[in-house]
Amino acid sequence: MDELIKNNQGVWQEELSKNITFIVTKDCQLACKYCYLVGKNTKERMSFDVARKAIDYILSSREIFNEQSVVWDFIGGEPFLEIDLIDSICDYIKTEMYKLNHPWFNSYRFSFSTNGINYNSEKVQQFVSKNLTHLSVGVTIDGTRRKHDLNRIYKGNDKGSYDDVVKNIPLWLSQFPNGGTKVTISSADIPYIKESVMHLFSLGIHQVNINCVFESVWRDGDDVLFEDQLLQLADEIIDGEWYKDYACSFFSETIGKPIDLECENQNWCGAGRMLSIDAAGNYYPCTRFAAYSLRSKKPIIIGNVDDGINKNLLRPFLTLDLVTQSPRECLECDVASGCAWCQGENYDAADTDTIYQRSTAICRMHKARVRANNYYWRRLYRKIDMQGGDIHCRGCCDC
């Protein structure tokens, strides 16, 4: 079985997998200042019965869920707060896929993004050991102590969580040596980007995935400071030759370019092509359309575990593309075809209840990122040329 899974690794990269997300809890130990989950609470947790109904529907509806592989994603809040439930759900998924001789049985993955606080607990470690060959776990650590603790604080006392997370990084890396961490950037922590990425590299984390929040939190001048930090980071990575074994998602040859060169107009966001299930058994086109993710809008529910998916409610999401939701300023922009967006934030920030109005809050930050990314690759290629082209770097280039 392991060999079959290895042979299917290309499927994940070709985006031929279905992403199915269980919102197992809305509780979390932390109260991160930049978190888009505005409705976290300790009361709403998924029952096994709700999960079972969703799984039965998904596995029996091959005409709808016809992808070659599947990522079963578990989120919160903090998903590992519900490790007993998750263990039962995953056991049921494996058993049912086997009983049905389902094509996904040889091509599935359980995926988690965790704050890392209770990662070393006995129950979590038992689960990891049992499912390791089918498991992807990302631990969120934002960088240095001062950057991490600036935002990722415990609820109720504002205490930083860095020390409780960093102590579990060696254990996590021993199990997932190629694991990537997720870093979030907001206005207040821009000055710490360079030192934070380099700190994460020094911890042995080879893949640092970073994103700027899509919400309208950016102030005048943030894009200038942001670009300066990225230029400094680019110099540090290239001069120290960190690029040979380490990668940062701020620098990719695809940034500012279409995600599909044959279809520049396609939708960047996957909302509508994925499925999220909450504790009440409601289906959403993405977690960002659930009530606890929305500041000012009503949730968009496209079905439930008893009635299945309402295709009429899902259909508008399948019509979304660059043109249908972008203002003229976006369509005429130099990086229009390579600009990212979040469909849920578009909806939440829109003047009306439409999903066809593009939010431009991140516009200047993205342009700054594109400029810094172009600088990075020009410098790197010059260095490669000067050294005879015999350099192999980790990440998205083919040099």
N, C-alpha and C positions, 0 to 999 in steps of 0.2 A: 504493500500500500504506500509506504514512504516513497518508493521509487516512482510510483504513479503521480504522486503529489509533486515531486521534483520536476517531473516532465511537464507538468501543467503550470509551472511558474510563469510562463509567458502570458497566460490567460489574464492574470491580475493586471499586468502592465498594459494589455490591449483593451482594458476596460470592458471585458466580456463577462464580468462577474456581476451578480446582483448583490446589492448592499441592503441588508435587512437589520434594522436597529430596534432593540428592545430597551425602552426607558424603564429600567427595573426599579429605580427609586428617584425621588426628587430631593433627597437628602444629601448633605455633604458636610464634612468636618470644617470646610473652609468657607470664607466669604470673600472670594477674590474680587477686587475692586472693578476689574474690567469684565467680569463674567456677564454674558448676555442672558443667562438664565435668571430672570427677575422673579420667578415664582417658585423658587426652591422651598421645600417644606419637609417635615418629618413624617407626614401622614400618608402621602401617596406612594405606595409600593405595589409592584406588580404581584399578582397571585400566580401560582403555577397553572391554575385552570385557564387563565387568560392567555398565558404563553402557549399552553398546549393547543388551545383552539386556533391560535394564529399559526402555529407550526403545521397543524393538520391541514388547514386551508392552503397554506403556501405549498406544501409538498404534494397536495392533490390537484393543484391548479397549474399543471405544466404548460397549458396553453397561454397562461399569463406570465408565469415565471419560467421562461425558456432559456435563460442564460446558461453558459457552459459551466459556471462555477458560482459559488456563493460566499459572501462574507457575512457571518452572523456577528453583529456588532452589539456590544452591551455598554450602555452609558447611564449616567445619573443626571445630576448629582455625582456622587462617587460610586461607581458600580460595585466595587469590592466590599461595600457595606452590606451587600446582599449576596455574599459568596455562596451560602447554602442554596438559595434559590437558583443562582446561576449554574451551580453544579448540577442540580436536578434538570434544569432546562437543557443544558448541553448533553447530558446523558440521554434525554428523551430524543433530542435531535439526531444523535448518532444512531440510536436504536431504530427510529422510524425510517431514516434514510436507508439503513441496511435492510430492514424488512421489506421496504418498497423497491429495493434494488434501484434506488434513485441515482441518476447520473451525478448528482452532487456528492454522493458518498465518497468518491475518489477525488473530489476537488472542492474542498470546503476549508474555511478558516474561521476561528473564533477570534474576535478582535476587541481589544480593550485600550482605552486611554484612561490612566489612573493618576491621581495626585501622589501616589507612592507612599502614603503615610502608613498604611497597614499592609504593605506589600510583603513584609517578612512574617506575617502571621501564619500560624500553622495551617489553617484551612486554605488560605490563598496559595500557599506553597504546595499543598497536596493537590490542589486543582491544577496548578501550573505543571507539576510533575506528570499528572495523568494525561494532560492534553498537549504536551509540549510540541509534538510534531505538527500540530494543527493550530498553533497559537501565535498570535501577534499581540504584544503588550508594549505600549508606549508610556513611559513615565514622564510626567510634566515637571520639569525643573527650569526655571526662567533664567538661570545664569548664576551670577555671583550672589552672595548672601544679600547684599544691599538691594540689588535689583529684584530678586525673588521675593524678599520680605516686604518690598515696597507695595506689592499688590496681593500676594498669596498669603493671606492672614487667616488665623482661626476665627470662626464666628464667635462673637461674644466678648472676646478679650483683645483682639487686634494683634495677637502675638504672631510673629513670623513663623513660617513652617519649614524654612530651609534646612535646618539641622535634622528634622525628622524625616526629610525626604532624602537628603544626600547620603545618609548612612545606609540606605537601601540600594544605592546605585551600583556598588560592586556586585551584590547578589543578582540584581537584574541583568547586568552586563554579562555575568557568568552564564546566564541562561539564554540571553539574547545578545550575543556579541555584536551583531549588526543592527541592534535596535536603535530607533531614533527617538529623540525627545522633542516635545512640542513647546515652543516658546512664543509667548504673545507679547506684542509691543503696543503700548498706548502712549499717550502724549508725555506723561510724567517720566517714563523710563528710557526715552530716546538717548540721553547722554551715556547710558550704560550698555549699549548694544555691543560695541566692539569687545569690551572687556568681558562681557557675559558669554559671548560665543567662544572666545578663546579659553575661558574658564571651563566651559563644558567640554571642549576638546581635551583639556588637561585632565579631566575626570575619566577620559577614555571613551567618551561618547562620539562615535564616528559620524553620525548623521544628526545634524541639528536642523529641525524644521521650524521655521519662523513665519509668523504672519502678523500683519497689522490688523487691529480690530476694524471691522467694517462700519461700526457706528460713528456718528458725527461727534467725535471727541477731539478732533484735531484743531490746533490753534495756529494763528498766523506765524509763519516762520518755522513750524515743525518740519516741513519738507526740506528746508535748508539744513537744519540740524541733522535730520535723518540721512540725507545724502552724504554729509560730511562723515558721519559715523560709518556708513557703508564703504566710503572710499578708504578710510583708515583701516577698516577690517579687510578690505581687498588687498591692501598693501601688506598687511600682517600675514595673511594667508599665503600670498605669493612669495614674499621675501623669505618667510620661514619654511616654505615648501610644504605647508600643511595640506595643500590640495592633493598630495599623493595618497594620503590615507584618510582624509577627513573631508566632509562636505557640509555646506551650509546652503539651505534652500533659497537664500537671498540671491545666490549666484547660480543661474542656470541658463544654458544657451537658448532655452525656449521662452524666457521672459520677454514680454513685449512682442511675441510672435503668436500666430494662431495656434491653437491646440491641435487643429487638424488642417493641414495645408490644403487639403482638397475641399474643405468646407469651412471657409472663414466665418460664415454667418452662424455657425451652430452655437447653442447655449453653453456657456462656461460652467454653470452650476448644474448639479445632478438632481435637483429637486424634481420629483415626478418619475424619475427613473430608479429611485430608491424607495424604501418603505420603512416607516417608523410606527411603532406600536407603543401606546402608553398603558398605564396601570388600569385604566377604565376599559381597555380593549379597543380604543379608537385607532384608526389608521390615518397617517399623515403622509404627504408627499416628501417630507423631510422633518427632522426634529424641530427645525426653526419655525415651523408652522403650528407647533403645539402651544397651548395656552401659557405654559411656564416660560416660554422663550420670547413672548411678545409683550412689548411695552404698552401699545395703544390699540392694537387690533384684535379682533376675534380670531380664534383658531380656525384653520381650514382643515376640516375633517373629510376624508375621501372614502370612508367606510368604517367597518368595525368587524370584530372577530365572529359575530353572529351572522351578519349579512354579506360579508365579503367586500370587495372594492367596487365602488360605484364609478364605472368608467366615464360617465358624463362629468363627474366632479374632477376626475383625473385629467381629462382631455385638455383643458386649457394649459396645463403645465407642459404637455408634449408639444405645444405650438410655440413655446418660447424660444427665441433666438436673439441674436444681437440686434437685428433691425426692429423687431416688434416691441422692444422695451427701451430702446436707447434714444435720448434726445439728439438733435443734430450735432451738438458740440462733441458728443461721444463718437458718432459715426465719422466725423471729419478729423478726429484726433489721429496723430501719427502712430499711436499704439492701440488704436481702437480694436483691432482684431486679436490683440493679445492681452487685453485688460480683464482682470478677474472681477467677479461680483458674487454676492450672496443673495439668492432669490428671496430668502426669508427676510433679510434686512431691507431689500427693495420694497417688499410688501409692508413691513412695519413702518418704514419711513415715508411711504407714499402719502399724497394729499387725500386720496380716496382709498377704497378697499380694493383697488386694482393690483394685479401682480405684474402689470405691464409698464410700470414706471420705475426707471432705473435710478438708484441712489448714486450720487456722485461725491459722497463725503470723503471717499478715499482717493479721489482723483489725483491730487497733487502728490500724495505719498507714493502712489504707483508710478507716476512719471519720474519721481526722484529715484525710485528703485530701478527703473529701466536705465536711466543715465548711469547709475553706479554699476549696474550689471554690465553695461557695454564697456565701461572703463576696465572692469575686472578681466573680461575676456580679451580685450585688446592687449593689456599688460601681459596676461598669461601666454597668449600666442606669440608675442614678441620674445618672451623668455624661452619658449619652446624652440622658436626659430634660431635663437642665438646659441642654444645648446644642441642643435642638430636634430631636434624633433624627437629625441629619445626620452620623453617624459610621459608617464602614465598617471593620470589624475583620477581621483574618486569623484563620482558625480555624473553629470549629464553630458560631458563632452566625450569625443571619440579619439582624443589625441593619445 
